[in-house]
């Protein structure tokens, strides 16, 4: 499956037809509690990921949250 992630085309053969956002996050080896996902222009809340299908050609923006140091 080919999707656009953060503006770059990615071929993800591990994603089969019927894949969901949950599957995508797993294939990308991301920690689900540390990312936010926009799917085709709409922000998708984490509880909705298992029911949100991903299809070839979809556009996703994935933002990673990172911790910082101290002042």
PDB file of N, CA, C and O in Angstrom:
ATOM      1  N   UNK A   1       0.844  -1.166   0.000  1.00  0.00           N
ATOM      2  CA  UNK A   1       0.000   0.000   0.000  1.00  0.00           C
ATOM      3  C   UNK A   1       0.895   1.238   0.000  1.00  0.00           C
ATOM      4  O   UNK A   1       1.908   1.290   0.699  1.00  0.00           O
ATOM      5  N   UNK A   2       0.509   2.215  -0.784  1.00  0.00           N
ATOM      6  CA  UNK A   2       1.264   3.472  -0.851  1.00  0.00           C
ATOM      7  C   UNK A   2       0.425   4.575  -0.208  1.00  0.00           C
ATOM      8  O   UNK A   2      -0.720   4.809  -0.595  1.00  0.00           O
ATOM      9  N   UNK A   3       1.017   5.246   0.781  1.00  0.00           N
ATOM     10  CA  UNK A   3       0.367   6.366   1.455  1.00  0.00           C
ATOM     11  C   UNK A   3       1.334   7.548   1.496  1.00  0.00           C
ATOM     12  O   UNK A   3       2.541   7.379   1.325  1.00  0.00           O
ATOM     13  N   UNK A   4       0.800   8.723   1.719  1.00  0.00           N
ATOM     14  CA  UNK A   4       1.612   9.925   1.844  1.00  0.00           C
ATOM     15  C   UNK A   4       1.680  10.270   3.339  1.00  0.00           C
ATOM     16  O   UNK A   4       0.660  10.575   3.957  1.00  0.00           O
ATOM     17  N   UNK A   5       2.879  10.218   3.906  1.00  0.00           N
ATOM     18  CA  UNK A   5       3.057  10.515   5.323  1.00  0.00           C
ATOM     19  C   UNK A   5       3.951  11.744   5.444  1.00  0.00           C
ATOM     20  O   UNK A   5       5.091  11.753   4.980  1.00  0.00           O
ATOM     21  N   UNK A   6       3.411  12.772   6.074  1.00  0.00           N
ATOM     22  CA  UNK A   6       4.128  14.040   6.255  1.00  0.00           C
ATOM     23  C   UNK A   6       4.726  14.536   4.937  1.00  0.00           C
ATOM     24  O   UNK A   6       5.862  15.009   4.890  1.00  0.00           O
ATOM     25  N   UNK A   7       3.935  14.416   3.874  1.00  0.00           N
ATOM     26  CA  UNK A   7       4.329  14.936   2.576  1.00  0.00           C
ATOM     27  C   UNK A   7       5.206  14.028   1.740  1.00  0.00           C
ATOM     28  O   UNK A   7       5.563  14.385   0.618  1.00  0.00           O
ATOM     29  N   UNK A   8       5.567  12.848   2.264  1.00  0.00           N
ATOM     30  CA  UNK A   8       6.427  11.935   1.514  1.00  0.00           C
ATOM     31  C   UNK A   8       5.686  10.634   1.204  1.00  0.00           C
ATOM     32  O   UNK A   8       5.051  10.035   2.073  1.00  0.00           O
ATOM     33  N   UNK A   9       5.785  10.222  -0.047  1.00  0.00           N
ATOM     34  CA  UNK A   9       5.165   8.963  -0.450  1.00  0.00           C
ATOM     35  C   UNK A   9       5.915   7.800   0.182  1.00  0.00           C
ATOM     36  O   UNK A   9       7.142   7.736   0.115  1.00  0.00           O
ATOM     37  N   UNK A  10       5.171   6.877   0.798  1.00  0.00           N
ATOM     38  CA  UNK A  10       5.773   5.708   1.432  1.00  0.00           C
ATOM     39  C   UNK A  10       5.074   4.453   0.938  1.00  0.00           C
ATOM     40  O   UNK A  10       3.845   4.382   0.922  1.00  0.00           O
ATOM     41  N   UNK A  11       5.852   3.477   0.541  1.00  0.00           N
ATOM     42  CA  UNK A  11       5.311   2.174   0.154  1.00  0.00           C
ATOM     43  C   UNK A  11       5.398   1.277   1.378  1.00  0.00           C
ATOM     44  O   UNK A  11       6.490   0.976   1.858  1.00  0.00           O
ATOM     45  N   UNK A  12       4.257   0.854   1.876  1.00  0.00           N
ATOM     46  CA  UNK A  12       4.198   0.020   3.076  1.00  0.00           C
ATOM     47  C   UNK A  12       3.561  -1.324   2.733  1.00  0.00           C
ATOM     48  O   UNK A  12       2.360  -1.510   2.930  1.00  0.00           O
ATOM     49  N   UNK A  13       4.363  -2.266   2.217  1.00  0.00           N
ATOM     50  CA  UNK A  13       3.812  -3.556   1.812  1.00  0.00           C
ATOM     51  C   UNK A  13       3.224  -4.360   2.973  1.00  0.00           C
ATOM     52  O   UNK A  13       2.445  -5.286   2.747  1.00  0.00           O
ATOM     53  N   UNK A  14       3.586  -4.020   4.205  1.00  0.00           N
ATOM     54  CA  UNK A  14       3.049  -4.736   5.368  1.00  0.00           C
ATOM     55  C   UNK A  14       1.592  -4.377   5.636  1.00  0.00           C
ATOM     56  O   UNK A  14       0.912  -5.072   6.390  1.00  0.00           O
ATOM     57  N   UNK A  15       1.107  -3.297   5.023  1.00  0.00           N
ATOM     58  CA  UNK A  15      -0.300  -2.915   5.190  1.00  0.00           C
ATOM     59  C   UNK A  15      -1.119  -3.534   4.075  1.00  0.00           C
ATOM     60  O   UNK A  15      -0.870  -3.286   2.895  1.00  0.00           O
ATOM     61  N   UNK A  16      -2.087  -4.333   4.450  1.00  0.00           N
ATOM     62  CA  UNK A  16      -2.954  -4.991   3.475  1.00  0.00           C
ATOM     63  C   UNK A  16      -4.274  -4.242   3.369  1.00  0.00           C
ATOM     64  O   UNK A  16      -4.558  -3.347   4.165  1.00  0.00           O
ATOM     65  N   UNK A  17      -5.068  -4.610   2.391  1.00  0.00           N
ATOM     66  CA  UNK A  17      -6.404  -4.042   2.257  1.00  0.00           C
ATOM     67  C   UNK A  17      -7.149  -4.257   3.573  1.00  0.00           C
ATOM     68  O   UNK A  17      -7.044  -5.322   4.183  1.00  0.00           O
ATOM     69  N   UNK A  18      -7.889  -3.262   4.002  1.00  0.00           N
ATOM     70  CA  UNK A  18      -8.624  -3.360   5.257  1.00  0.00           C
ATOM     71  C   UNK A  18      -7.825  -2.890   6.464  1.00  0.00           C
ATOM     72  O   UNK A  18      -8.299  -2.988   7.596  1.00  0.00           O
ATOM     73  N   UNK A  19      -6.601  -2.374   6.231  1.00  0.00           N
ATOM     74  CA  UNK A  19      -5.770  -1.886   7.333  1.00  0.00           C
ATOM     75  C   UNK A  19      -6.419  -0.663   7.973  1.00  0.00           C
ATOM     76  O   UNK A  19      -7.186   0.058   7.334  1.00  0.00           O
ATOM     77  N   UNK A  20      -6.096  -0.444   9.245  1.00  0.00           N
ATOM     78  CA  UNK A  20      -6.614   0.700   9.988  1.00  0.00           C
ATOM     79  C   UNK A  20      -5.461   1.581  10.456  1.00  0.00           C
ATOM     80  O   UNK A  20      -4.294   1.222  10.303  1.00  0.00           O
ATOM     81  N   UNK A  21      -5.795   2.733  11.024  1.00  0.00           N
ATOM     82  CA  UNK A  21      -4.756   3.609  11.565  1.00  0.00           C
ATOM     83  C   UNK A  21      -3.959   2.896  12.651  1.00  0.00           C
ATOM     84  O   UNK A  21      -2.748   3.092  12.757  1.00  0.00           O
ATOM     85  N   UNK A  22      -4.615   2.082  13.448  1.00  0.00           N
ATOM     86  CA  UNK A  22      -3.915   1.281  14.461  1.00  0.00           C
ATOM     87  C   UNK A  22      -2.823   0.431  13.807  1.00  0.00           C
ATOM     88  O   UNK A  22      -1.694   0.382  14.297  1.00  0.00           O
ATOM     89  N   UNK A  23      -3.158  -0.237  12.703  1.00  0.00           N
ATOM     90  CA  UNK A  23      -2.193  -1.073  11.982  1.00  0.00           C
ATOM     91  C   UNK A  23      -1.048  -0.231  11.447  1.00  0.00           C
ATOM     92  O   UNK A  23       0.110  -0.643  11.515  1.00  0.00           O
ATOM     93  N   UNK A  24      -1.359   0.946  10.914  1.00  0.00           N
ATOM     94  CA  UNK A  24      -0.337   1.824  10.372  1.00  0.00           C
ATOM     95  C   UNK A  24       0.668   2.227  11.447  1.00  0.00           C
ATOM     96  O   UNK A  24       1.877   2.159  11.223  1.00  0.00           O
ATOM     97  N   UNK A  25       0.179   2.644  12.604  1.00  0.00           N
ATOM     98  CA  UNK A  25       1.056   3.048  13.700  1.00  0.00           C
ATOM     99  C   UNK A  25       1.948   1.889  14.115  1.00  0.00           C
ATOM    100  O   UNK A  25       3.127   2.086  14.413  1.00  0.00           O
ATOM    101  N   UNK A  26       1.397   0.688  14.136  1.00  0.00           N
ATOM    102  CA  UNK A  26       2.177  -0.504  14.487  1.00  0.00           C
ATOM    103  C   UNK A  26       3.259  -0.783  13.444  1.00  0.00           C
ATOM    104  O   UNK A  26       4.404  -1.056  13.803  1.00  0.00           O
ATOM    105  N   UNK A  27       2.911  -0.716  12.163  1.00  0.00           N
ATOM    106  CA  UNK A  27       3.872  -0.973  11.081  1.00  0.00           C
ATOM    107  C   UNK A  27       5.009   0.047  11.107  1.00  0.00           C
ATOM    108  O   UNK A  27       6.156  -0.284  10.807  1.00  0.00           O
ATOM    109  N   UNK A  28       4.682   1.282  11.467  1.00  0.00           N
ATOM    110  CA  UNK A  28       5.701   2.331  11.540  1.00  0.00           C
ATOM    111  C   UNK A  28       6.515   2.264  12.833  1.00  0.00           C
ATOM    112  O   UNK A  28       7.448   3.043  13.024  1.00  0.00           O
ATOM    113  N   UNK A  29       6.158   1.332  13.718  1.00  0.00           N
ATOM    114  CA  UNK A  29       6.849   1.133  15.008  1.00  0.00           C
ATOM    115  C   UNK A  29       6.834   2.409  15.851  1.00  0.00           C
ATOM    116  O   UNK A  29       7.835   2.778  16.465  1.00  0.00           O
ATOM    117  N   UNK A  30       5.668   3.075  15.865  1.00  0.00           N
ATOM    118  CA  UNK A  30       5.510   4.283  16.673  1.00  0.00           C
ATOM    119  C   UNK A  30       4.771   3.950  17.957  1.00  0.00           C
ATOM    120  O   UNK A  30       3.965   3.021  17.994  1.00  0.00           O
ATOM    121  N   UNK A  31       5.044   4.700  18.997  1.00  0.00           N
ATOM    122  CA  UNK A  31       4.325   4.540  20.259  1.00  0.00           C
ATOM    123  C   UNK A  31       3.029   5.329  20.143  1.00  0.00           C
ATOM    124  O   UNK A  31       3.048   6.556  20.046  1.00  0.00           O
ATOM    125  N   UNK A  32       1.914   4.628  20.153  1.00  0.00           N
ATOM    126  CA  UNK A  32       0.612   5.249  19.944  1.00  0.00           C
ATOM    127  C   UNK A  32       0.268   6.339  20.936  1.00  0.00           C
ATOM    128  O   UNK A  32      -0.503   7.245  20.620  1.00  0.00           O
ATOM    129  N   UNK A  33       0.836   6.263  22.145  1.00  0.00           N
ATOM    130  CA  UNK A  33       0.509   7.282  23.140  1.00  0.00           C
ATOM    131  C   UNK A  33       1.343   8.542  22.973  1.00  0.00           C
ATOM    132  O   UNK A  33       1.195   9.490  23.745  1.00  0.00           O
ATOM    133  N   UNK A  34       2.224   8.565  21.965  1.00  0.00           N
ATOM    134  CA  UNK A  34       3.096   9.721  21.759  1.00  0.00           C
ATOM    135  C   UNK A  34       2.962  10.350  20.377  1.00  0.00           C
ATOM    136  O   UNK A  34       3.834  11.106  19.949  1.00  0.00           O
ATOM    137  N   UNK A  35       1.877  10.041  19.683  1.00  0.00           N
ATOM    138  CA  UNK A  35       1.674  10.629  18.360  1.00  0.00           C
ATOM    139  C   UNK A  35       0.248  11.146  18.215  1.00  0.00           C
ATOM    140  O   UNK A  35      -0.674  10.690  18.891  1.00  0.00           O
ATOM    141  N   UNK A  36       0.097  12.108  17.317  1.00  0.00           N
ATOM    142  CA  UNK A  36      -1.216  12.592  16.894  1.00  0.00           C
ATOM    143  C   UNK A  36      -1.290  12.363  15.389  1.00  0.00           C
ATOM    144  O   UNK A  36      -0.287  12.500  14.689  1.00  0.00           O
ATOM    145  N   UNK A  37      -2.471  12.015  14.891  1.00  0.00           N
ATOM    146  CA  UNK A  37      -2.619  11.660  13.479  1.00  0.00           C
ATOM    147  C   UNK A  37      -3.727  12.480  12.823  1.00  0.00           C
ATOM    148  O   UNK A  37      -4.842  12.583  13.334  1.00  0.00           O
ATOM    149  N   UNK A  38      -3.377  13.060  11.669  1.00  0.00           N
ATOM    150  CA  UNK A  38      -4.361  13.700  10.804  1.00  0.00           C
ATOM    151  C   UNK A  38      -4.481  12.810   9.575  1.00  0.00           C
ATOM    152  O   UNK A  38      -3.481  12.501   8.927  1.00  0.00           O
ATOM    153  N   UNK A  39      -5.694  12.403   9.259  1.00  0.00           N
ATOM    154  CA  UNK A  39      -5.952  11.473   8.155  1.00  0.00           C
ATOM    155  C   UNK A  39      -6.823  12.170   7.125  1.00  0.00           C
ATOM    156  O   UNK A  39      -7.981  12.494   7.394  1.00  0.00           O
ATOM    157  N   UNK A  40      -6.261  12.400   5.946  1.00  0.00           N
ATOM    158  CA  UNK A  40      -6.980  13.080   4.862  1.00  0.00           C
ATOM    159  C   UNK A  40      -7.601  14.390   5.331  1.00  0.00           C
ATOM    160  O   UNK A  40      -8.743  14.704   4.993  1.00  0.00           O
ATOM    161  N   UNK A  41      -6.827  15.160   6.122  1.00  0.00           N
ATOM    162  CA  UNK A  41      -7.248  16.487   6.534  1.00  0.00           C
ATOM    163  C   UNK A  41      -8.036  16.562   7.826  1.00  0.00           C
ATOM    164  O   UNK A  41      -8.370  17.660   8.271  1.00  0.00           O
ATOM    165  N   UNK A  42      -8.346  15.430   8.446  1.00  0.00           N
ATOM    166  CA  UNK A  42      -9.118  15.430   9.696  1.00  0.00           C
ATOM    167  C   UNK A  42      -8.309  14.770  10.809  1.00  0.00           C
ATOM    168  O   UNK A  42      -7.739  13.696  10.620  1.00  0.00           O
ATOM    169  N   UNK A  43      -8.266  15.419  11.965  1.00  0.00           N
ATOM    170  CA  UNK A  43      -7.581  14.823  13.109  1.00  0.00           C
ATOM    171  C   UNK A  43      -8.425  13.659  13.608  1.00  0.00           C
ATOM    172  O   UNK A  43      -9.641  13.772  13.763  1.00  0.00           O
ATOM    173  N   UNK A  44      -7.754  12.535  13.855  1.00  0.00           N
ATOM    174  CA  UNK A  44      -8.449  11.332  14.313  1.00  0.00           C
ATOM    175  C   UNK A  44      -8.028  11.061  15.754  1.00  0.00           C
ATOM    176  O   UNK A  44      -6.841  10.902  16.038  1.00  0.00           O
ATOM    177  N   UNK A  45      -8.993  11.008  16.656  1.00  0.00           N
ATOM    178  CA  UNK A  45      -8.706  10.715  18.060  1.00  0.00           C
ATOM    179  C   UNK A  45      -8.258   9.259  18.206  1.00  0.00           C
ATOM    180  O   UNK A  45      -8.713   8.380  17.474  1.00  0.00           O
ATOM    181  N   UNK A  46      -7.379   9.027  19.141  1.00  0.00           N
ATOM    182  CA  UNK A  46      -6.793   7.704  19.354  1.00  0.00           C
ATOM    183  C   UNK A  46      -7.842   6.588  19.490  1.00  0.00           C
ATOM    184  O   UNK A  46      -7.652   5.517  18.914  1.00  0.00           O
ATOM    185  N   UNK A  47      -8.939   6.799  20.230  1.00  0.00           N
ATOM    186  CA  UNK A  47      -9.935   5.716  20.334  1.00  0.00           C
ATOM    187  C   UNK A  47     -10.583   5.339  18.993  1.00  0.00           C
ATOM    188  O   UNK A  47     -11.165   4.261  18.863  1.00  0.00           O
ATOM    189  N   UNK A  48     -10.479   6.227  18.001  1.00  0.00           N
ATOM    190  CA  UNK A  48     -11.078   5.964  16.688  1.00  0.00           C
ATOM    191  C   UNK A  48     -10.125   5.249  15.733  1.00  0.00           C
ATOM    192  O   UNK A  48     -10.552   4.803  14.668  1.00  0.00           O
ATOM    193  N   UNK A  49      -8.841   5.129  16.088  1.00  0.00           N
ATOM    194  CA  UNK A  49      -7.866   4.516  15.193  1.00  0.00           C
ATOM    195  C   UNK A  49      -8.245   3.106  14.747  1.00  0.00           C
ATOM    196  O   UNK A  49      -8.134   2.804  13.559  1.00  0.00           O
ATOM    197  N   UNK A  50      -8.692   2.221  15.660  1.00  0.00           N
ATOM    198  CA  UNK A  50      -8.998   0.849  15.214  1.00  0.00           C
ATOM    199  C   UNK A  50     -10.114   0.770  14.177  1.00  0.00           C
ATOM    200  O   UNK A  50     -10.182  -0.195  13.415  1.00  0.00           O
ATOM    201  N   UNK A  51     -10.985   1.771  14.141  1.00  0.00           N
ATOM    202  CA  UNK A  51     -12.087   1.755  13.185  1.00  0.00           C
ATOM    203  C   UNK A  51     -11.898   2.667  11.991  1.00  0.00           C
ATOM    204  O   UNK A  51     -12.814   2.834  11.185  1.00  0.00           O
ATOM    205  N   UNK A  52     -10.710   3.265  11.865  1.00  0.00           N
ATOM    206  CA  UNK A  52     -10.454   4.187  10.757  1.00  0.00           C
ATOM    207  C   UNK A  52      -9.633   3.493   9.684  1.00  0.00           C
ATOM    208  O   UNK A  52      -8.446   3.236   9.886  1.00  0.00           O
ATOM    209  N   UNK A  53     -10.246   3.186   8.544  1.00  0.00           N
ATOM    210  CA  UNK A  53      -9.522   2.480   7.485  1.00  0.00           C
ATOM    211  C   UNK A  53      -8.478   3.366   6.803  1.00  0.00           C
ATOM    212  O   UNK A  53      -8.648   4.578   6.677  1.00  0.00           O
ATOM    213  N   UNK A  54      -7.403   2.726   6.372  1.00  0.00           N
ATOM    214  CA  UNK A  54      -6.346   3.394   5.607  1.00  0.00           C
ATOM    215  C   UNK A  54      -6.328   2.755   4.224  1.00  0.00           C
ATOM    216  O   UNK A  54      -6.301   1.530   4.103  1.00  0.00           O
ATOM    217  N   UNK A  55      -6.343   3.582   3.182  1.00  0.00           N
ATOM    218  CA  UNK A  55      -6.337   3.076   1.812  1.00  0.00           C
ATOM    219  C   UNK A  55      -5.159   3.671   1.052  1.00  0.00           C
ATOM    220  O   UNK A  55      -4.634   4.723   1.418  1.00  0.00           O
ATOM    221  N   UNK A  56      -4.759   2.994   0.011  1.00  0.00           N
ATOM    222  CA  UNK A  56      -3.681   3.486  -0.833  1.00  0.00           C
ATOM    223  C   UNK A  56      -4.034   4.881  -1.340  1.00  0.00           C
ATOM    224  O   UNK A  56      -5.149   5.122  -1.803  1.00  0.00           O
ATOM    225  N   UNK A  57      -3.063   5.801  -1.247  1.00  0.00           N
ATOM    226  CA  UNK A  57      -3.267   7.168  -1.676  1.00  0.00           C
ATOM    227  C   UNK A  57      -3.679   8.115  -0.563  1.00  0.00           C
ATOM    228  O   UNK A  57      -3.714   9.329  -0.769  1.00  0.00           O
ATOM    229  N   UNK A  58      -3.993   7.579   0.622  1.00  0.00           N
ATOM    230  CA  UNK A  58      -4.373   8.436   1.745  1.00  0.00           C
ATOM    231  C   UNK A  58      -3.218   9.345   2.139  1.00  0.00           C
ATOM    232  O   UNK A  58      -2.048   9.000   1.969  1.00  0.00           O
ATOM    233  N   UNK A  59      -3.572  10.521   2.671  1.00  0.00           N
ATOM    234  CA  UNK A  59      -2.583  11.493   3.154  1.00  0.00           C
ATOM    235  C   UNK A  59      -2.673  11.559   4.673  1.00  0.00           C
ATOM    236  O   UNK A  59      -3.746  11.759   5.244  1.00  0.00           O
ATOM    237  N   UNK A  60      -1.521  11.388   5.311  1.00  0.00           N
ATOM    238  CA  UNK A  60      -1.465  11.416   6.762  1.00  0.00           C
ATOM    239  C   UNK A  60      -0.398  12.383   7.235  1.00  0.00           C
ATOM    240  O   UNK A  60       0.671  12.492   6.634  1.00  0.00           O
ATOM    241  N   UNK A  61      -0.694  13.073   8.299  1.00  0.00           N
ATOM    242  CA  UNK A  61       0.285  13.888   8.992  1.00  0.00           C
ATOM    243  C   UNK A  61       0.421  13.255  10.371  1.00  0.00           C
ATOM    244  O   UNK A  61      -0.569  13.101  11.086  1.00  0.00           O
ATOM    245  N   UNK A  62       1.622  12.894  10.738  1.00  0.00           N
ATOM    246  CA  UNK A  62       1.862  12.251  12.029  1.00  0.00           C
ATOM    247  C   UNK A  62       2.847  13.112  12.801  1.00  0.00           C
ATOM    248  O   UNK A  62       3.951  13.388  12.332  1.00  0.00           O
ATOM    249  N   UNK A  63       2.434  13.534  13.995  1.00  0.00           N
ATOM    250  CA  UNK A  63       3.260  14.387  14.842  1.00  0.00           C
ATOM    251  C   UNK A  63       3.682  13.578  16.058  1.00  0.00           C
ATOM    252  O   UNK A  63       2.854  12.948  16.715  1.00  0.00           O
ATOM    253  N   UNK A  64       4.989  13.601  16.353  1.00  0.00           N
ATOM    254  CA  UNK A  64       5.541  12.894  17.515  1.00  0.00           C
ATOM    255  C   UNK A  64       5.697  13.871  18.670  1.00  0.00           C
ATOM    256  O   UNK A  64       6.160  14.996  18.481  1.00  0.00           O
ATOM    257  N   UNK A  65       5.316  13.445  19.850  1.00  0.00           N
ATOM    258  CA  UNK A  65       5.543  14.246  21.049  1.00  0.00           C
ATOM    259  C   UNK A  65       6.820  13.755  21.707  1.00  0.00           C
ATOM    260  O   UNK A  65       7.021  12.551  21.867  1.00  0.00           O
ATOM    261  N   UNK A  66       7.680  14.687  22.085  1.00  0.00           N
ATOM    262  CA  UNK A  66       8.930  14.313  22.758  1.00  0.00           C
ATOM    263  C   UNK A  66       9.077  15.119  24.039  1.00  0.00           C
ATOM    264  O   UNK A  66       8.604  16.251  24.140  1.00  0.00           O
ATOM    265  N   UNK A  67       9.739  14.517  25.008  1.00  0.00           N
ATOM    266  CA  UNK A  67       9.988  15.204  26.272  1.00  0.00           C
ATOM    267  C   UNK A  67      11.243  16.050  26.161  1.00  0.00           C
ATOM    268  O   UNK A  67      12.092  15.826  25.297  1.00  0.00           O
ATOM    269  N   UNK A  68      11.341  17.010  27.038  1.00  0.00           N
ATOM    270  CA  UNK A  68      12.513  17.883  27.014  1.00  0.00           C
ATOM    271  C   UNK A  68      13.290  17.785  28.306  1.00  0.00           C
ATOM    272  O   UNK A  68      12.942  17.019  29.205  1.00  0.00           O
ATOM    273  N   UNK A  69      14.329  18.557  28.383  1.00  0.00           N
ATOM    274  CA  UNK A  69      15.189  18.587  29.564  1.00  0.00           C
ATOM    275  C   UNK A  69      14.646  19.555  30.595  1.00  0.00           C
ATOM    276  O   UNK A  69      13.470  19.918  30.565  1.00  0.00           O
ATOM    277  N   UNK A  70      15.496  19.965  31.491  1.00  0.00           N
ATOM    278  CA  UNK A  70      15.097  20.893  32.544  1.00  0.00           C
ATOM    279  C   UNK A  70      15.762  22.239  32.320  1.00  0.00           C
ATOM    280  O   UNK A  70      16.734  22.351  31.573  1.00  0.00           O
ATOM    281  N   UNK A  71      15.235  23.242  32.965  1.00  0.00           N
ATOM    282  CA  UNK A  71      15.796  24.588  32.849  1.00  0.00           C
ATOM    283  C   UNK A  71      16.762  24.861  33.960  1.00  0.00           C
ATOM    284  O   UNK A  71      17.335  25.949  34.026  1.00  0.00           O
TER     285      UNK A  71
END
